[in-house]
Amino acid sequence: MHTIFVNCPDLFLSLLLMPLLISSGITTFIFEGYKFITTSIKKLYCFNFQWQRHCVGIALRKKSVSGVFPEDC
């Protein structure tokens, strides 16, 4: 075993780095998935909120108080 590490340092290094690369890939995948899901939920919420606001009509918009409608939609 020692001769493999001495004669093939690249193999030894790749064996050390492989778990790091795999965990990094998994972390990136989880983060991107979380970001995609939260963005989708926000878009769906905002679309639904704007549709409800449209259906209720102008009267509700005139009565709207600050904070009633989400600012980021």
C-alpha positions in Angstrom: 0.0 0.0 0.0 2.8 2.4 0.9 4.5 1.8 -2.5 1.2 2.8 -4.3 1.1 6.1 -2.5 4.8 6.8 -3.1 4.8 5.8 -6.7 1.4 7.3 -7.6 1.0 10.5 -5.6 -1.7 11.6 -8.0 -3.8 8.6 -7.2 -3.4 9.2 -3.5 -4.4 12.9 -3.9 -7.4 12.0 -6.0 -8.5 9.5 -3.4 -8.3 12.2 -0.8 -10.1 14.8 -2.9 -12.9 12.6 -4.2 -15.1 12.8 -1.0 -14.6 16.5 -0.9 -15.7 16.9 -4.5 -18.7 14.6 -4.0 -19.8 16.4 -0.9 -19.3 19.8 -2.7 -21.5 18.6 -5.6 -24.2 17.4 -3.2 -24.2 20.6 -1.3 -24.4 22.7 -4.5 -27.3 20.5 -5.8 -29.2 20.9 -2.5 -28.6 24.6 -2.4 -29.7 25.1 -6.0 -32.7 22.9 -5.4 -33.7 24.9 -2.3 -33.2 28.1 -4.2 -35.4 26.9 -7.1 -38.1 25.7 -4.8 -38.3 28.9 -2.8 -38.3 31.0 -6.0 -41.1 28.9 -7.5 -43.2 29.2 -4.3 -42.7 32.9 -4.2 -43.6 33.3 -7.8 -46.7 31.2 -7.3 -47.7 33.1 -4.2 -47.2 36.5 -5.9 -49.2 35.4 -9.0 -52.0 34.1 -6.8 -52.0 37.3 -4.7 -52.0 39.5 -7.8 -54.8 37.4 -9.3 -56.9 37.8 -6.2 -56.2 41.5 -6.1 -57.3 41.8 -9.7 -60.5 39.8 -9.0 -61.4 41.9 -6.0 -61.1 45.1 -8.0 -60.3 48.7 -7.6 -62.3 49.2 -4.4 -59.8 47.1 -2.4 -56.8 48.8 -4.0 -58.1 52.2 -2.9 -58.5 50.9 0.7 -55.2 49.1 0.7 -53.0 50.0 3.7 -49.2 49.8 3.7 -48.2 46.2 4.3 -51.4 44.6 3.0 -49.9 43.8 -0.3 -46.4 42.3 -0.4 -43.9 44.8 -1.7 -41.7 42.3 -3.5 -44.4 40.9 -5.8 
